[in-house]
């Protein structure tokens, strides 16, 4: 078991990660009858891609002495209708200005970003657009 989800009513859930006990809440977005006061489930989907990218880059970095500390990812989720779904996730990666990555390191980081587990798990119809800003 990975998580336990409790529906609290009013389009809100409380979700517990069973291994750690960490909790998050979700809320339906304002464009779909919700209050938009928490991450929506589709926000979490899009954010999951960004966190997976950063995490797998950090794992690669630890194996190859590439420090990505301070890297930031901005996530943009684009919805479509008929059926309602996430049509595109844009991940804008910003690397620290004080790092001088080699072309080889950049290639390695970009490759792992494009092949992280979440990226490979998303349906091919969900467009993934990544941008790399190297400081």
The first five atom37 places (N, CA, C, CB, O) and aatype in JSON, in Angstrom:
{
  "aatype": [20, 20, 20, 20, 20, 20, 20, 20, 20, 20, 20, 20, 20, 20, 20, 20, 20, 20, 20, 20, 20, 20, 20, 20, 20, 20, 20, 20, 20, 20, 20, 20, 20, 20, 20, 20, 20, 20, 20, 20, 20, 20, 20, 20, 20, 20, 20, 20, 20, 20, 20, 20, 20, 20, 20, 20, 20, 20, 20, 20, 20, 20, 20, 20, 20, 20, 20, 20, 20, 20, 20, 20, 20, 20, 20, 20, 20, 20, 20, 20, 20, 20, 20, 20, 20, 20, 20, 20, 20, 20, 20, 20, 20, 20, 20, 20, 20, 20, 20, 20, 20, 20, 20, 20, 20, 20, 20, 20, 20, 20, 20, 20, 20, 20, 20, 20, 20, 20, 20, 20, 20, 20, 20, 20, 20, 20, 20, 20, 20, 20, 20, 20, 20, 20, 20],
  "atom_mask": [
    [1, 1, 1, 1, 1],
    [1, 1, 1, 1, 1],
    [1, 1, 1, 1, 1],
    [1, 1, 1, 1, 1],
    [1, 1, 1, 1, 1],
    [1, 1, 1, 1, 1],
    [1, 1, 1, 1, 1],
    [1, 1, 1, 1, 1],
    [1, 1, 1, 1, 1],
    [1, 1, 1, 1, 1],
    [1, 1, 1, 1, 1],
    [1, 1, 1, 1, 1],
    [1, 1, 1, 1, 1],
    [1, 1, 1, 1, 1],
    [1, 1, 1, 1, 1],
    [1, 1, 1, 1, 1],
    [1, 1, 1, 1, 1],
    [1, 1, 1, 1, 1],
    [1, 1, 1, 1, 1],
    [1, 1, 1, 1, 1],
    [1, 1, 1, 1, 1],
    [1, 1, 1, 1, 1],
    [1, 1, 1, 1, 1],
    [1, 1, 1, 1, 1],
    [1, 1, 1, 1, 1],
    [1, 1, 1, 1, 1],
    [1, 1, 1, 1, 1],
    [1, 1, 1, 1, 1],
    [1, 1, 1, 1, 1],
    [1, 1, 1, 1, 1],
    [1, 1, 1, 1, 1],
    [1, 1, 1, 1, 1],
    [1, 1, 1, 1, 1],
    [1, 1, 1, 1, 1],
    [1, 1, 1, 1, 1],
    [1, 1, 1, 1, 1],
    [1, 1, 1, 1, 1],
    [1, 1, 1, 1, 1],
    [1, 1, 1, 1, 1],
    [1, 1, 1, 1, 1],
    [1, 1, 1, 1, 1],
    [1, 1, 1, 1, 1],
    [1, 1, 1, 1, 1],
    [1, 1, 1, 1, 1],
    [1, 1, 1, 1, 1],
    [1, 1, 1, 1, 1],
    [1, 1, 1, 1, 1],
    [1, 1, 1, 1, 1],
    [1, 1, 1, 1, 1],
    [1, 1, 1, 1, 1],
    [1, 1, 1, 1, 1],
    [1, 1, 1, 1, 1],
    [1, 1, 1, 1, 1],
    [1, 1, 1, 1, 1],
    [1, 1, 1, 1, 1],
    [1, 1, 1, 1, 1],
    [1, 1, 1, 1, 1],
    [1, 1, 1, 1, 1],
    [1, 1, 1, 1, 1],
    [1, 1, 1, 1, 1],
    [1, 1, 1, 1, 1],
    [1, 1, 1, 1, 1],
    [1, 1, 1, 1, 1],
    [1, 1, 1, 1, 1],
    [1, 1, 1, 1, 1],
    [1, 1, 1, 1, 1],
    [1, 1, 1, 1, 1],
    [1, 1, 1, 1, 1],
    [1, 1, 1, 1, 1],
    [1, 1, 1, 1, 1],
    [1, 1, 1, 1, 1],
    [1, 1, 1, 1, 1],
    [1, 1, 1, 1, 1],
    [1, 1, 1, 1, 1],
    [1, 1, 1, 1, 1],
    [1, 1, 1, 1, 1],
    [1, 1, 1, 1, 1],
    [1, 1, 1, 1, 1],
    [1, 1, 1, 1, 1],
    [1, 1, 1, 1, 1],
    [1, 1, 1, 1, 1],
    [1, 1, 1, 1, 1],
    [1, 1, 1, 1, 1],
    [1, 1, 1, 1, 1],
    [1, 1, 1, 1, 1],
    [1, 1, 1, 1, 1],
    [1, 1, 1, 1, 1],
    [1, 1, 1, 1, 1],
    [1, 1, 1, 1, 1],
    [1, 1, 1, 1, 1],
    [1, 1, 1, 1, 1],
    [1, 1, 1, 1, 1],
    [1, 1, 1, 1, 1],
    [1, 1, 1, 1, 1],
    [1, 1, 1, 1, 1],
    [1, 1, 1, 1, 1],
    [1, 1, 1, 1, 1],
    [1, 1, 1, 1, 1],
    [1, 1, 1, 1, 1],
    [1, 1, 1, 1, 1],
    [1, 1, 1, 1, 1],
    [1, 1, 1, 1, 1],
    [1, 1, 1, 1, 1],
    [1, 1, 1, 1, 1],
    [1, 1, 1, 1, 1],
    [1, 1, 1, 1, 1],
    [1, 1, 1, 1, 1],
    [1, 1, 1, 1, 1],
    [1, 1, 1, 1, 1],
    [1, 1, 1, 1, 1],
    [1, 1, 1, 1, 1],
    [1, 1, 1, 1, 1],
    [1, 1, 1, 1, 1],
    [1, 1, 1, 1, 1],
    [1, 1, 1, 1, 1],
    [1, 1, 1, 1, 1],
    [1, 1, 1, 1, 1],
    [1, 1, 1, 1, 1],
    [1, 1, 1, 1, 1],
    [1, 1, 1, 1, 1],
    [1, 1, 1, 1, 1],
    [1, 1, 1, 1, 1],
    [1, 1, 1, 1, 1],
    [1, 1, 1, 1, 1],
    [1, 1, 1, 1, 1],
    [1, 1, 1, 1, 1],
    [1, 1, 1, 1, 1],
    [1, 1, 1, 1, 1],
    [1, 1, 1, 1, 1],
    [1, 1, 1, 1, 1],
    [1, 1, 1, 1, 1],
    [1, 1, 1, 1, 1],
    [1, 1, 1, 1, 1],
    [1, 1, 1, 1, 1],
    [1, 1, 1, 1, 1]
  ],
  "atom_positions": [
    [[0.84, -1.19, 0.0], [0.0, 0.0, 0.0], [0.88, 1.25, 0.0], [-0.95, 0.0, 1.22], [1.91, 1.31, 0.68]],
    [[0.45, 2.23, -0.77], [1.22, 3.47, -0.9], [0.59, 4.62, -0.12], [1.34, 3.85, -2.37], [1.27, 5.36, 0.58]],
    [[-0.73, 4.75, -0.26], [-1.4, 5.91, 0.33], [-2.81, 5.54, 0.75], [-1.43, 7.07, -0.66], [-3.39, 4.56, 0.3]],
    [[-3.35, 6.36, 1.64], [-4.74, 6.26, 2.04], [-5.37, 7.62, 1.76], [-4.9, 5.85, 3.56], [-4.82, 8.66, 2.12]],
    [[-6.53, 7.6, 1.12], [-7.24, 8.83, 0.74], [-8.58, 8.83, 1.46], [-7.43, 8.93, -0.81], [-9.33, 7.85, 1.43]],
    [[-8.88, 9.94, 2.1], [-10.18, 10.11, 2.75], [-10.88, 11.31, 2.11], [-10.02, 10.32, 4.31], [-10.33, 12.41, 2.06]],
    [[-12.09, 11.07, 1.6], [-12.88, 12.16, 1.05], [-13.58, 12.86, 2.2], [-13.91, 11.64, -0.02], [-14.34, 12.22, 2.93]],
    [[-13.34, 14.15, 2.35], [-13.91, 14.91, 3.46], [-15.16, 15.67, 3.09], [-12.88, 15.87, 3.99], [-15.75, 16.36, 3.93]],
    [[-15.59, 15.57, 1.84], [-16.73, 16.34, 1.38], [-16.27, 17.65, 0.78], [-17.71, 16.61, 2.54], [-15.1, 18.01, 0.89]],
    [[-17.18, 18.34, 0.14], [-16.9, 19.65, -0.45], [-15.74, 19.58, -1.45], [-16.58, 20.67, 0.64], [-14.98, 20.54, -1.59]],
    [[-15.61, 18.43, -2.15], [-14.62, 18.19, -3.21], [-13.18, 18.24, -2.7], [-14.8, 19.2, -4.3], [-12.26, 18.6, -3.44]],
    [[-12.99, 17.86, -1.44], [-11.65, 17.87, -0.83], [-11.29, 16.49, -0.32], [-11.59, 18.9, 0.32], [-12.13, 15.76, 0.22]],
    [[-10.0, 16.12, -0.5], [-9.49, 14.88, 0.07], [-8.31, 15.18, 0.99], [-9.07, 13.9, -1.05], [-7.63, 16.19, 0.85]],
    [[-8.08, 14.26, 1.93], [-6.88, 14.25, 2.75], [-6.17, 12.95, 2.43], [-7.19, 14.39, 4.31], [-6.77, 11.87, 2.5]],
    [[-4.9, 13.05, 2.06], [-4.16, 11.92, 1.54], [-2.93, 11.68, 2.41], [-3.76, 12.15, 0.06], [-2.14, 12.6, 2.66]],
    [[-2.78, 10.45, 2.86], [-1.67, 10.11, 3.74], [-0.72, 9.15, 3.05], [-2.18, 9.51, 5.05], [-1.14, 8.1, 2.55]],
    [[0.55, 9.5, 3.03], [1.6, 8.6, 2.54], [1.88, 7.62, 3.68], [2.93, 9.4, 2.11], [2.34, 8.01, 4.75]],
    [[1.59, 6.34, 3.45], [1.6, 5.38, 4.53], [2.99, 5.11, 5.12], [1.02, 4.09, 4.05], [3.1, 4.87, 6.32]],
    [[4.02, 5.15, 4.32], [5.36, 4.87, 4.85], [5.84, 5.96, 5.8], [6.35, 4.72, 3.71], [6.46, 5.66, 6.82]],
    [[5.55, 7.22, 5.46], [6.08, 8.33, 6.26], [5.04, 9.01, 7.15], [6.68, 9.36, 5.35], [5.4, 9.66, 8.13]],
    [[3.77, 8.84, 6.82], [2.73, 9.56, 7.55], [2.52, 10.98, 7.06], [3.06, 9.58, 9.0], [1.66, 11.7, 7.59]],
    [[3.27, 11.4, 6.06], [3.12, 12.75, 5.5], [1.73, 12.88, 4.87], [4.23, 13.04, 4.45], [1.23, 11.95, 4.24]],
    [[1.13, 14.06, 5.06], [-0.22, 14.28, 4.54], [-0.24, 15.46, 3.58], [-1.21, 14.51, 5.69], [0.49, 16.43, 3.75]],
    [[-1.11, 15.34, 2.58], [-1.42, 16.45, 1.69], [-2.93, 16.49, 1.53], [-0.69, 16.31, 0.29], [-3.63, 15.51, 1.83]],
    [[-3.42, 17.6, 1.07], [-4.85, 17.73, 0.78], [-5.02, 18.13, -0.67], [-5.52, 18.77, 1.73], [-4.15, 18.79, -1.25]],
    [[-6.13, 17.72, -1.27], [-6.47, 18.18, -2.61], [-7.82, 18.88, -2.57], [-6.49, 16.99, -3.62], [-8.63, 18.67, -1.67]],
    [[-8.01, 19.71, -3.57], [-9.28, 20.42, -3.74], [-9.54, 20.49, -5.24], [-9.24, 21.87, -3.08], [-8.61, 20.59, -6.03]],
    [[-10.79, 20.44, -5.61], [-11.12, 20.6, -7.02], [-10.77, 22.04, -7.44], [-12.63, 20.29, -7.29], [-10.88, 22.96, -6.63]],
    [[-10.36, 22.22, -8.7], [-10.01, 23.57, -9.17], [-11.27, 24.43, -9.35], [-9.23, 23.5, -10.5], [-12.39, 23.92, -9.45]],
    [[-11.07, 25.72, -9.39], [-12.19, 26.65, -9.51], [-12.93, 26.48, -10.84], [-11.71, 28.07, -9.37], [-14.12, 26.78, -10.93]],
    [[-12.24, 26.02, -11.87], [-12.92, 25.83, -13.15], [-13.64, 24.48, -13.23], [-11.91, 25.94, -14.29], [-14.16, 24.1, -14.29]],
    [[-13.67, 23.75, -12.11], [-14.38, 22.47, -12.09], [-15.09, 22.29, -10.74], [-13.41, 21.3, -12.35], [-14.99, 21.23, -10.11]],
    [[-15.81, 23.33, -10.32], [-16.69, 23.31, -9.16], [-16.0, 23.36, -7.81], [-17.53, 22.12, -9.22], [-16.67, 23.23, -6.79]],
    [[-14.68, 23.54, -7.79], [-13.96, 23.55, -6.52], [-13.61, 24.95, -6.06], [-12.71, 22.75, -6.64], [-13.95, 25.94, -6.7]],
    [[-12.94, 25.0, -4.92], [-12.5, 26.26, -4.35], [-11.09, 26.63, -4.77], [-12.58, 26.21, -2.85], [-10.68, 27.78, -4.65]],
    [[-10.32, 25.66, -5.27], [-8.95, 25.93, -5.69], [-8.05, 26.32, -4.54], [-8.93, 27.01, -6.73], [-7.09, 27.07, -4.73]],
    [[-8.33, 25.82, -3.35], [-7.55, 26.2, -2.17], [-6.38, 25.26, -1.9], [-8.44, 26.24, -0.97], [-5.58, 25.53, -1.0]],
    [[-6.28, 24.19, -2.64], [-5.19, 23.21, -2.5], [-4.79, 22.77, -3.91], [-5.64, 21.97, -1.61], [-5.41, 23.16, -4.9]],
    [[-3.75, 21.96, -3.99], [-3.44, 21.32, -5.27], [-4.66, 20.53, -5.71], [-2.19, 20.4, -5.15], [-5.33, 19.9, -4.89]],
    [[-4.96, 20.57, -7.01], [-5.98, 19.68, -7.56], [-5.3, 18.37, -7.93], [-6.71, 20.33, -8.8], [-4.07, 18.32, -8.02]],
    [[-6.06, 17.3, -8.17], [-5.43, 16.06, -8.61], [-4.59, 16.25, -9.88], [-6.48, 15.01, -8.85], [-3.52, 15.65, -10.01]],
    [[-5.07, 17.05, -10.82], [-4.28, 17.26, -12.05], [-3.06, 18.15, -11.78], [-5.16, 17.88, -13.14], [-2.05, 18.02, -12.47]],
    [[-3.15, 19.05, -10.8], [-1.96, 19.81, -10.39], [-0.89, 18.86, -9.87], [-2.32, 20.86, -9.31], [0.29, 19.0, -10.17]],
    [[-1.33, 17.87, -9.07], [-0.38, 16.9, -8.53], [0.25, 16.07, -9.64], [-1.07, 15.98, -7.52], [1.44, 15.76, -9.59]],
    [[-0.54, 15.72, -10.64], [0.0, 14.97, -11.78], [1.11, 15.77, -12.45], [-1.12, 14.65, -12.79], [2.2, 15.25, -12.69]],
    [[0.84, 17.03, -12.74], [1.83, 17.88, -13.41], [3.04, 18.11, -12.51], [1.2, 19.22, -13.8], [4.18, 18.06, -12.98]],
    [[2.81, 18.36, -11.24], [3.89, 18.59, -10.3], [4.73, 17.34, -10.12], [3.34, 19.05, -8.95], [5.94, 17.41, -9.94]],
    [[4.08, 16.19, -10.18], [4.77, 14.91, -10.08], [5.82, 14.76, -11.17], [3.78, 13.76, -10.14], [6.91, 14.25, -10.93]],
    [[5.5, 15.21, -12.38], [6.48, 15.15, -13.46], [7.7, 15.99, -13.11], [5.86, 15.64, -14.79], [8.83, 15.54, -13.27]],
    [[7.48, 17.21, -12.64], [8.6, 18.08, -12.28], [9.44, 17.53, -11.15], [8.09, 19.44, -11.9], [10.67, 17.58, -11.21]],
    [[8.81, 17.0, -10.11], [9.58, 16.46, -8.99], [10.34, 15.2, -9.4], [8.66, 16.16, -7.8], [11.44, 14.96, -8.91]],
    [[9.76, 14.4, -10.28], [10.45, 13.21, -10.77], [11.68, 13.6, -11.58], [9.5, 12.34, -11.61], [12.74, 13.0, -11.44]],
    [[11.53, 14.6, -12.43], [12.66, 15.08, -13.24], [13.8, 15.55, -12.34], [12.22, 16.21, -14.18], [14.94, 15.14, -12.52]],
    [[13.49, 16.4, -11.38], [14.53, 16.94, -10.5], [15.17, 15.83, -9.66], [13.95, 18.04, -9.58], [16.39, 15.81, -9.48]],
    [[14.35, 14.92, -9.17], [14.88, 13.83, -8.34], [15.79, 12.91, -9.14], [13.73, 13.02, -7.74], [16.87, 12.55, -8.67]],
    [[15.37, 12.54, -10.35], [16.22, 11.64, -11.13], [17.49, 12.34, -11.62], [15.44, 11.1, -12.34], [18.53, 11.7, -11.75]],
    [[17.43, 13.64, -11.87], [18.64, 14.38, -12.21], [19.59, 14.4, -11.01], [18.3, 15.83, -12.65], [20.8, 14.27, -11.18]],
    [[19.05, 14.55, -9.81], [19.88, 14.55, -8.6], [20.52, 13.18, -8.39], [19.05, 14.95, -7.37], [21.68, 13.1, -7.98]],
    [[19.78, 12.12, -8.64], [20.34, 10.76, -8.52], [21.48, 10.58, -9.51], [19.24, 9.68, -8.75], [22.55, 10.09, -9.16]],
    [[21.25, 10.98, -10.76], [22.3, 10.91, -11.77], [23.5, 11.76, -11.34], [21.78, 11.39, -13.14], [24.65, 11.34, -11.47]],
    [[23.21, 12.94, -10.83], [24.27, 13.84, -10.4], [25.12, 13.25, -9.29], [23.69, 15.14, -9.94], [26.34, 13.42, -9.29]],
    [[24.48, 12.56, -8.35], [25.25, 11.97, -7.26], [26.17, 10.86, -7.75], [24.32, 11.42, -6.18], [27.22, 10.62, -7.16]],
    [[25.8, 10.2, -8.82], [26.63, 9.12, -9.39], [27.77, 9.66, -10.25], [25.76, 8.19, -10.23], [28.78, 8.98, -10.44]],
    [[27.61, 10.89, -10.77], [28.6, 11.44, -11.71], [29.2, 12.76, -11.23], [27.96, 11.63, -13.07], [29.79, 13.5, -12.02]],
    [[29.05, 13.05, -9.95], [29.61, 14.26, -9.36], [29.13, 15.53, -10.08], [31.14, 14.18, -9.39], [29.92, 16.43, -10.38]],
    [[27.82, 15.59, -10.34], [27.19, 16.77, -10.95], [26.25, 17.34, -9.9], [26.43, 16.41, -12.3], [25.25, 16.71, -9.56]],
    [[26.55, 18.51, -9.39], [25.76, 19.12, -8.34], [24.64, 19.97, -8.95], [26.66, 19.99, -7.41], [24.9, 20.92, -9.68]],
    [[23.38, 19.62, -8.64], [22.26, 20.42, -9.15], [21.55, 21.17, -8.02], [21.25, 19.51, -9.88], [20.44, 21.68, -8.22]],
    [[22.17, 21.24, -6.84], [21.57, 21.95, -5.71], [21.16, 23.36, -6.14], [22.54, 22.02, -4.52], [21.92, 24.06, -6.8]],
    [[19.96, 23.75, -5.77], [19.45, 25.07, -6.12], [18.67, 25.1, -7.43], [20.57, 26.04, -6.21], [18.11, 26.14, -7.79]],
    [[18.63, 23.98, -8.13], [17.85, 23.92, -9.37], [16.37, 24.11, -9.04], [18.08, 22.57, -10.12], [15.88, 23.57, -8.05]],
    [[15.68, 24.87, -9.86], [14.25, 25.12, -9.68], [13.49, 24.64, -10.91], [13.98, 26.62, -9.43], [14.01, 24.68, -12.03]],
    [[12.27, 24.2, -10.68], [11.38, 23.8, -11.77], [10.06, 24.53, -11.62], [11.16, 22.25, -11.77], [9.45, 24.51, -10.56]],
    [[9.63, 25.17, -12.68], [8.32, 25.82, -12.74], [7.43, 24.94, -13.62], [8.42, 27.3, -13.3], [7.83, 24.52, -14.7]],
    [[6.23, 24.67, -13.14], [5.32, 23.75, -13.81], [4.12, 24.52, -14.35], [4.86, 22.62, -12.85], [3.51, 25.33, -13.64]],
    [[3.81, 24.26, -15.6], [2.62, 24.85, -16.23], [1.77, 23.71, -16.77], [3.02, 25.86, -17.37], [2.2, 22.93, -17.62]],
    [[0.55, 23.64, -16.26], [-0.39, 22.59, -16.67], [-1.41, 23.19, -17.62], [-1.1, 21.95, -15.44], [-2.01, 24.23, -17.33]],
    [[-1.61, 22.54, -18.75], [-2.58, 23.02, -19.74], [-3.66, 21.96, -19.89], [-1.9, 23.33, -21.13], [-3.38, 20.81, -20.23]],
    [[-4.89, 22.36, -19.62], [-6.03, 21.44, -19.67], [-6.7, 21.48, -21.03], [-7.04, 21.78, -18.56], [-6.63, 22.48, -21.75]],
    [[-7.34, 20.38, -21.37], [-8.17, 20.28, -22.58], [-9.54, 19.77, -22.15], [-7.51, 19.32, -23.66], [-9.72, 19.29, -21.03]],
    [[-10.49, 19.88, -23.04], [-11.83, 19.38, -22.73], [-12.26, 18.36, -23.77], [-12.85, 20.55, -22.66], [-11.64, 18.21, -24.82]],
    [[-13.33, 17.68, -23.46], [-13.94, 16.69, -24.37], [-12.99, 15.58, -24.79], [-14.46, 17.38, -25.6], [-12.71, 15.48, -25.99]],
    [[-12.49, 14.75, -23.93], [-12.75, 14.74, -22.48], [-11.79, 15.66, -21.74], [-12.64, 13.32, -21.93], [-10.7, 15.99, -22.21]],
    [[-12.24, 16.06, -20.55], [-11.4, 16.9, -19.69], [-10.17, 16.09, -19.29], [-12.19, 17.4, -18.41], [-10.27, 14.98, -18.76]],
    [[-8.99, 16.69, -19.55], [-7.74, 15.98, -19.27], [-6.58, 16.97, -19.3], [-7.5, 14.83, -20.29], [-6.73, 18.11, -19.75]],
    [[-5.43, 16.52, -18.81], [-4.21, 17.31, -18.94], [-3.69, 17.09, -20.36], [-3.13, 16.9, -17.85], [-3.34, 15.97, -20.73]],
    [[-3.65, 18.15, -21.13], [-3.2, 18.06, -22.53], [-1.69, 18.26, -22.64], [-3.93, 19.09, -23.39], [-1.04, 17.65, -23.49]],
    [[-1.15, 19.12, -21.79], [0.29, 19.4, -21.87], [0.8, 19.8, -20.49], [0.58, 20.52, -22.91], [0.11, 20.47, -19.72]],
    [[2.03, 19.38, -20.21], [2.74, 19.81, -19.01], [4.03, 20.44, -19.48], [3.0, 18.62, -18.01], [4.84, 19.81, -20.16]],
    [[4.22, 21.7, -19.1], [5.46, 22.4, -19.41], [6.3, 22.46, -18.14], [5.18, 23.84, -19.98], [5.82, 22.89, -17.09]],
    [[7.54, 22.04, -18.24], [8.47, 22.08, -17.11], [9.63, 22.98, -17.51], [8.97, 20.63, -16.71], [10.39, 22.68, -18.43]],
    [[9.74, 24.1, -16.81], [10.81, 25.07, -17.05], [11.86, 24.87, -15.96], [10.26, 26.55, -17.07], [11.62, 25.21, -14.8]],
    [[13.0, 24.33, -16.33], [14.07, 24.05, -15.38], [15.08, 25.19, -15.39], [14.76, 22.71, -15.7], [15.54, 25.62, -16.45]],
    [[15.42, 25.68, -14.2], [16.37, 26.77, -14.04], [17.51, 26.27, -13.16], [15.69, 28.05, -13.42], [17.32, 25.97, -11.98]],
    [[18.69, 26.2, -13.73], [19.86, 25.73, -13.01], [20.6, 26.91, -12.41], [20.8, 24.91, -13.94], [20.53, 28.02, -12.94]],
    [[21.3, 26.7, -11.3], [22.0, 27.8, -10.63], [23.0, 28.49, -11.56], [22.73, 27.28, -9.39], [23.66, 27.86, -12.39]],
    [[23.1, 29.8, -11.41], [23.99, 30.6, -12.27], [25.46, 30.34, -11.99], [23.7, 32.08, -12.09], [26.31, 30.56, -12.85]],
    [[25.76, 29.87, -10.79], [27.17, 29.68, -10.41], [27.73, 28.33, -10.82], [27.32, 29.85, -8.92], [28.87, 28.01, -10.48]],
    [[26.96, 27.53, -11.54], [27.44, 26.22, -12.01], [27.85, 26.34, -13.47], [26.33, 25.12, -11.83], [27.21, 27.04, -14.26]],
    [[28.91, 25.67, -13.82], [29.37, 25.66, -15.21], [29.32, 24.22, -15.71], [30.82, 26.25, -15.35], [30.32, 23.51, -15.7]],
    [[28.14, 23.81, -16.14], [27.96, 22.44, -16.61], [28.63, 22.26, -17.97], [26.47, 22.07, -16.68], [28.55, 23.14, -18.83]],
    [[29.28, 21.11, -18.16], [29.87, 20.8, -19.46], [28.76, 20.37, -20.41], [30.95, 19.67, -19.33], [27.65, 20.07, -19.97]],
    [[29.05, 20.35, -21.68], [28.07, 19.88, -22.66], [27.67, 18.44, -22.37], [28.64, 20.0, -24.1], [26.5, 18.08, -22.52]],
    [[28.62, 17.61, -21.97], [28.33, 16.22, -21.63], [27.37, 16.14, -20.44], [29.63, 15.45, -21.33], [26.42, 15.35, -20.46]],
    [[27.61, 16.93, -19.41], [26.73, 16.94, -18.24], [25.32, 17.4, -18.61], [27.31, 17.84, -17.13], [24.33, 16.83, -18.16]],
    [[25.24, 18.43, -19.43], [23.93, 18.93, -19.88], [23.18, 17.84, -20.65], [24.1, 20.18, -20.76], [21.99, 17.64, -20.43]],
    [[23.87, 17.16, -21.54], [23.25, 16.08, -22.31], [22.74, 14.97, -21.39], [24.25, 15.5, -23.33], [21.64, 14.46, -21.58]],
    [[23.54, 14.6, -20.41], [23.14, 13.55, -19.47], [21.91, 13.98, -18.68], [24.29, 13.22, -18.51], [20.96, 13.21, -18.52]],
    [[21.92, 15.21, -18.18], [20.8, 15.71, -17.38], [19.53, 15.83, -18.22], [21.15, 17.07, -16.76], [18.44, 15.48, -17.76]],
    [[19.67, 16.31, -19.44], [18.5, 16.42, -20.32], [17.93, 15.04, -20.66], [18.86, 17.18, -21.61], [16.71, 14.87, -20.72]],
    [[18.8, 14.07, -20.88], [18.33, 12.72, -21.2], [17.56, 12.12, -20.03], [19.53, 11.81, -21.57], [16.47, 11.58, -20.22]],
    [[18.11, 12.22, -18.83], [17.42, 11.63, -17.67], [16.11, 12.37, -17.41], [18.32, 11.68, -16.42], [15.13, 11.75, -16.97]],
    [[16.07, 13.67, -17.66], [14.83, 14.44, -17.48], [13.73, 13.94, -18.41], [15.09, 15.94, -17.72], [12.57, 13.86, -18.02]],
    [[14.11, 13.61, -19.62], [13.13, 13.17, -20.61], [12.74, 11.7, -20.48], [13.66, 13.41, -21.99], [11.84, 11.23, -21.17]],
    [[13.42, 10.98, -19.6], [13.14, 9.55, -19.44], [12.88, 9.16, -17.99], [14.29, 8.73, -19.99], [13.06, 8.0, -17.62]],
    [[12.48, 10.12, -17.16], [12.19, 9.78, -15.77], [10.94, 8.9, -15.71], [11.99, 11.08, -14.92], [10.16, 8.88, -16.66]],
    [[10.74, 8.16, -14.62], [9.6, 7.24, -14.54], [8.23, 7.87, -14.76], [9.61, 6.58, -13.22], [7.36, 7.27, -15.39]],
    [[8.01, 9.07, -14.24], [6.71, 9.7, -14.46], [6.54, 10.06, -15.93], [6.56, 10.97, -13.58], [5.47, 9.84, -16.5]],
    [[7.58, 10.59, -16.54], [7.51, 10.92, -17.96], [7.14, 9.7, -18.79], [8.84, 11.49, -18.43], [6.29, 9.79, -19.68]],
    [[7.76, 8.58, -18.49], [7.5, 7.36, -19.25], [6.14, 6.75, -18.92], [8.59, 6.35, -18.98], [5.64, 5.9, -19.66]],
    [[5.53, 7.17, -17.81], [4.23, 6.62, -17.4], [3.05, 7.4, -17.95], [4.14, 6.59, -15.9], [1.93, 6.89, -17.98]],
    [[3.28, 8.63, -18.38], [2.19, 9.46, -18.9], [1.78, 8.97, -20.29], [2.61, 10.94, -18.96], [2.6, 8.47, -21.06]],
    [[0.51, 9.13, -20.6], [-0.01, 8.75, -21.91], [0.67, 9.58, -22.99], [-1.55, 8.92, -21.96], [0.93, 10.77, -22.78]],
    [[0.96, 8.99, -24.13], [1.62, 9.75, -25.21], [0.83, 10.98, -25.68], [1.85, 8.85, -26.39], [1.42, 11.9, -26.24]],
    [[-0.48, 11.0, -25.47], [-1.27, 12.17, -25.86], [-1.04, 13.36, -24.94], [-2.74, 11.81, -25.88], [-1.41, 14.48, -25.29]],
    [[-0.45, 13.14, -23.77], [-0.13, 14.23, -22.86], [1.24, 14.78, -23.26], [-0.14, 13.76, -21.35], [2.27, 14.17, -22.98]],
    [[1.23, 15.93, -23.9], [2.48, 16.53, -24.39], [3.33, 16.99, -23.2], [2.17, 17.73, -25.34], [2.83, 17.58, -22.24]],
    [[4.62, 16.7, -23.29], [5.57, 17.12, -22.27], [6.58, 18.05, -22.92], [6.28, 15.89, -21.61], [7.31, 17.66, -23.84]],
    [[6.62, 19.28, -22.45], [7.53, 20.28, -23.0], [8.49, 20.71, -21.9], [6.75, 21.51, -23.58], [8.08, 21.3, -20.9]],
    [[9.77, 20.41, -22.1], [10.78, 20.76, -21.12], [11.69, 21.85, -21.68], [11.6, 19.53, -20.73], [12.09, 21.81, -22.84]],
    [[12.0, 22.82, -20.84], [12.99, 23.83, -21.21], [14.08, 23.83, -20.15], [12.35, 25.25, -21.35], [13.81, 23.68, -18.96]],
    [[15.32, 24.01, -20.6], [16.49, 23.96, -19.74], [17.19, 25.31, -19.79], [17.46, 22.81, -20.17], [17.7, 25.72, -20.84]],
    [[17.2, 26.0, -18.66], [17.88, 27.29, -18.56], [19.11, 27.08, -17.7], [16.93, 28.4, -17.94], [19.01, 26.89, -16.49]],
    [[20.26, 27.12, -18.33], [21.51, 26.73, -17.68], [22.21, 27.88, -16.96], [22.44, 26.15, -18.68], [23.44, 27.92, -16.92]],
    [[21.45, 28.79, -16.41], [22.04, 29.89, -15.63], [22.46, 30.96, -16.51], [23.2, 29.43, -14.81], [22.98, 31.97, -16.05]]
  ]
}
